Amino acid sequence: MGTYIQGLFNSNKAEQLIAKHDAVACSFPAWPAIPEDKILIAVVDNGAFDAALVVHSVDEYMYVFDAISTDARHRIFLLMDKEEARKMAHPKNF
């Protein structure tokens, strides 16, 4: 686990992805409801920095789903073009 969007400022990553990469904010969608050409990004506020997790598999999805009920950190969910996310992701394993 652990594919993240890199190359952004440490904070306000959701806003950066929306403004510069045409990501769209959404509520946490059901796994099959994600369009084929899009990918879910979970931006989590870690205090000193935001982490933009690429939710590229059912395992990642379940990890985020489980964390929602046990982890109080603020998160924003985005849908983003899959190829654009792949270009920015590290490691590029999806």
N, C-alpha and C positions, 0 to 999 in steps of 0.2 A: 504494500500500500504506500501511497504517498507521491502522487504526481501533482505538482504545483505550478501555477502560472508564475513565471519569473519576469524580471525586467520592468517592474513597476516600483513606484515610490512605496515605502514601508507602510504608509497609512492611506486610507481612502481608496483601497484597491477596487472596490465595487464601482465607485464613481469613475475611476480611470477606465475600467473595462467598458462601462456604459458610454462614456464620452469619446473614447478613442478606438474602440473595437466593436461598437454596435451591439454590445451585450444588452439584454433586456431583463429587468428585475421580475421575479415571479415568486409565487408561493412555492413551497416544497411540493413538487409534482409527484404523481405516481410514476414508477419506473417505466412502464410501457407507454406512458403519455408523452415522453420526450421525443420530439421529431427526429427522424433519422439523421438529418444534416446538422443537428444541434447537440450540444453537450451541456450538462449541468455543472455549474461552478458554485461551490459553497465558500463564501468569503467569511472567515471567522476572525473576530477581533480578539487578538491575543494581548492587548494592552500596548506593548511597545511596537507591535507591527501587526498587520493583517496577513492572514494566510489565505491564499486563493486555491483551494483544493479542487482538482478536476475529478469529477465523479464519473468515471469512465467504465465502470463495471457494476454488476449487481453487488459484489462484495463491498465496493466503495460506498454504494448507495445504502446498504444495510448499516455500515459503519456510521454514516452521517445520520441515518434514521434513528439508530440507537442512541447516538450522542445528543440528539435533540431533547430527549427526556431526562438525561443525566448530567448534562453540561450546560451551565447557565450563560456561557459566553454568547454575546450578540453575534448573529450570523445573518447574512443576506444571500439569497439564492438568485442566480442568474442563469439564463439560457444564452449560449454563445455559439457562434459558428464553429463547428467541430474542427475544421482545418485551421482556422485562425488560432484556436486554442492549442492545437498540436504544435504550431510554429513557436508558440510562447512557452510551452510546457517543459518541465524538467523533472524527471527524465521523460523522454518522448516514448512512452511505452503503452500507447493506446492507438 
